[in-house]
């Protein structure tokens, strides 16, 4: 019996893991929506094989509800615009080689005018397909009907079966980026504490530049998470989650740029001091300790901004504060040692000063007060933009909040005890 329970638990865990894979979720959802759209279209469309409906559902269904809504609206607009262009051309000129060219030009222009974004080619495709049939009136309206059915089924699929929230995947990407940064800092610190060759320092610079490319992948995962939070009935503080993750990634991106500059400075320092080590032994040990503490702070910062994933906000915040304090003290010690070194030999004073400045910039970006100010500024900006974009919805939300406060105030006296 115990073996059966263990097998059942392992199978459930595997199913849960599969459900969190974007490719699997997208495949199952799209296939189901396309099948249902075809069945519905068979009952309402005059066409014998209404394949436009499953095609539309297949293209409309996205991994997130927000993407499905926006994609569905744009796709329906594209098809309707293409059908209307085809009806106009059929009434005026019919189908010839030169009218086909004019039709494509007109359809693409109309697609840009109605702002269907990536579905501009769909306007021309719909127009050509409709213009190429004999019973253009029946086919045109059948194509519109099938498109609406496919878009409605695709939207209904995500409404009935709410797509997952991809905050977890985005959080893992952010933390993985922070850990790669920490590993690079540890290696750079070890190299600087020893007798690095210029080629070794250049390899660290190359890896630091690669982190810039990794930011693109993390940004894509974060955009998917942001879309999954929009209009999702299972999420209450969607705006706050989006701002926390976005500002956290922005901070790590700045730290990545500064880290790249730091590795470039260390490469130049290795060139200048060859064959001597970049730092004296006691200075190199302090610099290695400093980068180790900064790397730990970067990881703690990533855990803090992905708190909904890690569920360790308080411990991460306390750990980050402790690590920033320790790193600041080590930075001050390094600055004093480098100042004494410059007073003895001022040849590399600019590079030594750049090292301290770049480490300080990373510490400033990770500072908790700096992050709090950035969060408040970004929340204010997003809220202001939302009010300006949808003033009526903003007024309705304020009225609802006022009604809730009034009800709470009325219930408060009855709930007090004497």
MOHUKA-V497061 format. One record per pair of residues at least 12 apart in sequence whose ideal C-beta (glycine too) atoms are under 7 Angstrom apart, sorted by the first residue. I is the first residue (numbers start at 1). J is the second residue. D is the distance in whole Angstrom. If there is no record, write none. Layout:
# MOHUKA-V497061
[[I & J & D] [I & J & D]]
This chain:
# MOHUKA-V497061
[[19 & 164 & 7] [20 & 164 & 6] [22 & 63 & 5] [25 & 63 & 6] [25 & 163 & 7] [25 & 164 & 7] [26 & 63 & 5] [29 & 61 & 5] [29 & 157 & 6] [30 & 58 & 5] [30 & 61 & 5] [32 & 157 & 7] [33 & 57 & 4] [33 & 61 & 5] [33 & 153 & 5] [33 & 154 & 5] [33 & 157 & 4] [34 & 54 & 4] [34 & 57 & 5] [34 & 58 & 4] [35 & 54 & 7] [36 & 153 & 5] [37 & 53 & 4] [37 & 54 & 5] [37 & 56 & 7] [37 & 57 & 4] [37 & 149 & 6] [37 & 150 & 5] [37 & 153 & 4] [38 & 50 & 7] [38 & 53 & 6] [38 & 54 & 4] [40 & 53 & 7] [40 & 149 & 5] [40 & 153 & 6] [41 & 53 & 4] [41 & 146 & 5] [41 & 149 & 5] [44 & 145 & 6] [44 & 149 & 7] [45 & 142 & 5] [45 & 145 & 6] [45 & 146 & 5] [46 & 138 & 6] [46 & 142 & 5] [47 & 142 & 5] [50 & 146 & 5] [52 & 143 & 5] [52 & 146 & 4] [52 & 147 & 6] [52 & 150 & 7] [53 & 146 & 4] [53 & 149 & 5] [53 & 150 & 4] [54 & 150 & 6] [55 & 150 & 7] [56 & 75 & 6] [56 & 146 & 7] [56 & 147 & 5] [56 & 150 & 3] [56 & 151 & 6] [57 & 150 & 4] [57 & 153 & 5] [57 & 154 & 4] [59 & 75 & 6] [60 & 72 & 4] [60 & 75 & 6] [60 & 150 & 6] [60 & 151 & 5] [60 & 154 & 4] [61 & 154 & 4] [61 & 157 & 6] [61 & 158 & 7] [63 & 163 & 6] [63 & 224 & 7] [64 & 163 & 6] [64 & 224 & 7] [64 & 227 & 4] [64 & 228 & 4] [65 & 158 & 5] [65 & 162 & 7] [65 & 163 & 6] [65 & 231 & 5] [65 & 232 & 6] [66 & 227 & 5] [66 & 230 & 4] [66 & 231 & 5] [67 & 227 & 5] [68 & 154 & 6] [68 & 155 & 6] [68 & 158 & 5] [69 & 155 & 7] [69 & 231 & 6] [72 & 151 & 4] [72 & 154 & 6] [72 & 155 & 5] [74 & 116 & 5] [74 & 117 & 6] [74 & 119 & 5] [75 & 119 & 5] [75 & 122 & 7] [75 & 151 & 6] [76 & 147 & 6] [76 & 148 & 6] [76 & 151 & 5] [77 & 114 & 5] [77 & 116 & 5] [78 & 111 & 6] [78 & 116 & 4] [78 & 119 & 4] [78 & 122 & 4] [78 & 123 & 5] [78 & 126 & 7] [79 & 122 & 7] [79 & 126 & 5] [79 & 143 & 7] [79 & 144 & 7] [79 & 147 & 4] [80 & 144 & 6] [81 & 110 & 5] [81 & 111 & 7] [81 & 114 & 5] [81 & 123 & 5] [82 & 107 & 6] [82 & 122 & 7] [82 & 123 & 4] [82 & 124 & 7] [82 & 125 & 7] [82 & 126 & 3] [82 & 127 & 4] [83 & 126 & 6] [83 & 130 & 5] [83 & 140 & 5] [83 & 143 & 6] [83 & 144 & 6] [85 & 103 & 7] [85 & 106 & 6] [85 & 107 & 5] [85 & 110 & 6] [85 & 127 & 5] [86 & 127 & 4] [86 & 130 & 4] [86 & 131 & 4] [86 & 136 & 7] [86 & 140 & 7] [87 & 136 & 7] [87 & 140 & 6] [89 & 103 & 5] [89 & 131 & 6] [90 & 131 & 6] [90 & 136 & 5] [95 & 131 & 5] [95 & 132 & 6] [103 & 127 & 6] [103 & 128 & 7] [103 & 131 & 6] [104 & 124 & 5] [107 & 123 & 5] [107 & 124 & 4] [107 & 127 & 4] [108 & 120 & 6] [108 & 123 & 7] [108 & 124 & 5] [110 & 123 & 6] [111 & 123 & 4] [126 & 143 & 7] [130 & 143 & 6] [162 & 232 & 7] [162 & 233 & 6] [162 & 234 & 6] [163 & 228 & 6] [164 & 228 & 7] [165 & 228 & 5] [165 & 229 & 6] [165 & 232 & 6] [165 & 234 & 7] [165 & 235 & 6] [166 & 224 & 5] [166 & 225 & 4] [166 & 228 & 4] [167 & 225 & 5] [167 & 241 & 6] [167 & 308 & 6] [167 & 309 & 6] [168 & 309 & 5] [169 & 221 & 6] [169 & 225 & 7] [170 & 221 & 5] [170 & 222 & 5] [170 & 225 & 4] [170 & 245 & 6] [171 & 306 & 3] [171 & 309 & 3] [172 & 309 & 7] [173 & 217 & 7] [173 & 218 & 4] [173 & 221 & 4] [174 & 218 & 6] [174 & 248 & 6] [174 & 249 & 6] [174 & 252 & 7] [174 & 302 & 5] [174 & 305 & 7] [174 & 306 & 6] [175 & 302 & 5] [175 & 303 & 6] [175 & 306 & 6] [177 & 214 & 6] [177 & 218 & 5] [177 & 252 & 6] [178 & 252 & 6] [178 & 298 & 5] [178 & 299 & 5] [178 & 301 & 7] [178 & 302 & 3] [179 & 299 & 6] [180 & 211 & 7] [180 & 214 & 7] [181 & 211 & 7] [181 & 255 & 7] [181 & 256 & 7] [181 & 259 & 6] [181 & 295 & 7] [181 & 298 & 5] [182 & 295 & 3] [182 & 296 & 7] [182 & 298 & 6] [182 & 299 & 5] [184 & 204 & 7] [184 & 207 & 6] [184 & 208 & 6] [184 & 259 & 7] [185 & 291 & 4] [185 & 294 & 6] [185 & 295 & 4] [186 & 291 & 7] [186 & 292 & 6] [186 & 295 & 6] [187 & 204 & 7] [188 & 204 & 5] [188 & 263 & 6] [188 & 266 & 7] [188 & 291 & 6] [189 & 287 & 6] [189 & 288 & 4] [189 & 291 & 4] [189 & 292 & 6] [190 & 288 & 6] [191 & 204 & 7] [192 & 266 & 6] [192 & 278 & 5] [192 & 279 & 6] [192 & 284 & 6] [192 & 287 & 5] [192 & 288 & 7] [193 & 284 & 4] [193 & 285 & 6] [193 & 287 & 7] [193 & 288 & 4] [194 & 277 & 7] [195 & 277 & 5] [196 & 270 & 5] [196 & 278 & 6] [198 & 267 & 7] [198 & 270 & 5] [198 & 271 & 5] [198 & 274 & 6] [201 & 266 & 6] [201 & 267 & 4] [201 & 270 & 4] [202 & 267 & 6] [204 & 263 & 5] [205 & 263 & 4] [205 & 264 & 6] [205 & 267 & 5] [208 & 259 & 5] [208 & 260 & 4] [208 & 263 & 4] [209 & 260 & 6] [211 & 256 & 5] [212 & 256 & 6] [212 & 260 & 7] [215 & 253 & 5] [215 & 256 & 6] [218 & 249 & 6] [219 & 249 & 7] [222 & 245 & 6] [222 & 246 & 7] [222 & 249 & 6] [225 & 245 & 6] [226 & 242 & 5] [229 & 241 & 5] [229 & 242 & 6] [239 & 382 & 6] [241 & 308 & 7] [243 & 375 & 6] [243 & 378 & 5] [243 & 379 & 6] [243 & 382 & 6] [244 & 305 & 6] [244 & 375 & 7] [245 & 305 & 6] [247 & 374 & 5] [247 & 375 & 6] [247 & 378 & 6] [248 & 305 & 3] [251 & 365 & 5] [251 & 371 & 7] [252 & 302 & 7] [254 & 365 & 5] [255 & 298 & 6] [255 & 362 & 5] [255 & 365 & 6] [258 & 358 & 5] [258 & 361 & 5] [258 & 362 & 5] [261 & 358 & 6] [262 & 355 & 7] [262 & 358 & 4] [265 & 351 & 6] [265 & 354 & 5] [265 & 355 & 6] [265 & 358 & 6] [266 & 278 & 6] [268 & 351 & 6] [269 & 348 & 6] [269 & 351 & 5] [272 & 348 & 6] [272 & 351 & 7] [273 & 348 & 7] [280 & 341 & 7] [283 & 337 & 5] [283 & 338 & 7] [283 & 341 & 7] [286 & 330 & 6] [286 & 333 & 6] [286 & 334 & 5] [286 & 337 & 6] [287 & 334 & 6] [289 & 330 & 6] [290 & 327 & 6] [290 & 330 & 4] [290 & 331 & 6] [290 & 334 & 6] [290 & 359 & 6] [293 & 323 & 6] [293 & 326 & 5] [293 & 327 & 4] [293 & 330 & 6] [294 & 327 & 5] [294 & 359 & 6] [294 & 362 & 6] [294 & 363 & 7] [296 & 323 & 5] [297 & 320 & 6] [297 & 323 & 4] [297 & 324 & 5] [297 & 327 & 6] [297 & 366 & 5] [298 & 366 & 7] [300 & 316 & 5] [300 & 319 & 5] [300 & 320 & 4] [300 & 323 & 6] [301 & 320 & 6] [301 & 366 & 5] [303 & 316 & 4] [304 & 316 & 4] [304 & 317 & 6] [304 & 320 & 6] [320 & 368 & 7] [321 & 368 & 7] [324 & 363 & 6] [324 & 366 & 6] [324 & 367 & 7] [327 & 363 & 6] [328 & 363 & 6] [331 & 356 & 7] [331 & 359 & 6] [331 & 360 & 6] [331 & 363 & 7] [334 & 356 & 7] [335 & 356 & 5] [338 & 352 & 4] [338 & 356 & 6]]
